Amino acid sequence: MSLHHAVAVGVLAGVALSSFTASAHTVKVCWRDEADGSVTLYAGSYHLVPVPVGGVVIDGATYGFTASSTYLPPDISDCQPVPCNAFVTPLFWQSVNVSDLGPDEHLLSTTESSHSEFPWPGCYPQVVDFVSCTDDDVDGVCDDGDCCAGTYNPDQVDSDGDGTGDACDYCPLDAEDDADYDGLCADVDACPGTTLPDDVPTVRLGTNRFADVDGDGLFDTTPSNGKGPQRVYTIADTGGCSCAQIIDALGLGEGHVKHGCSIGAMDNWVSLVSQ
């Protein structure tokens, strides 16, 4: 059984912190998956506790600590989703082995103790999902439920609600995204359905004529006598419109279809879409 968490929630609403006094002031809980399917949990404390004190509470069942050590083992599988004020460095680690933890959400806390100290605010209890999953970007969210499975985004923000998180969404505020893959989001694309490479020229690219003949988002041209026209146009400049679409929109003649868009046509169109 693997213990990679998928859900982490801080202090549950309506639960009084005073009822969850931490044993020896636990500040962090980590765990290790064992070969027999059990889990060894390690509770870090900033007190010196050479003799085990208290234990962990999982779904209301208490598991008393059975050992203490100064160091946390190096082969730890995971730690609690929300560290208890991570600036506190545990001095001792108390441990207990627990069997039969199923792949489900479990309420994790530490036992009450007789002294008056309390756990750090926001630490316990916590809900941890003890479930085996693949989390390639190591953001604490299993790939099958991660809106950006290959990009670290523990907050899972999806502003336009299209199922793709902002961290990997080319158009995070546009649910239509970039359906024609011309590099412009739908909400600013003047020509939906753009086809690249361009459908023109049908004969050859004329001198100082323009069309994106290789589909790289930059309009190509044939210079005059080896000298460029001193013009550069990108698909972003034209509002996501190809030369073929510009010809249709402006009602240009057959010469443009055969040889590409003229400088005048390009300048005119760029001026129109930039208004």
Beta strands, then each sheet from edge to edge (+ up, - down):
strand 1: 8-9
strand 2: 26-33
strand 3: 39-45
strand 4: 55-58
strand 5: 61-64
strand 6: 67-69
strand 7: 78-79
strand 8: 92-98
strand 9: 105-110
strand 10: 126-129
strand 11: 209-211
strand 12: 220-221
strand 13: 261-262
sheet 1: 1+ 10- 9+ 4- 5+
sheet 2: 6+ 8- 3+ 2- 7+
sheet 3: 12+ 11- 13+
end
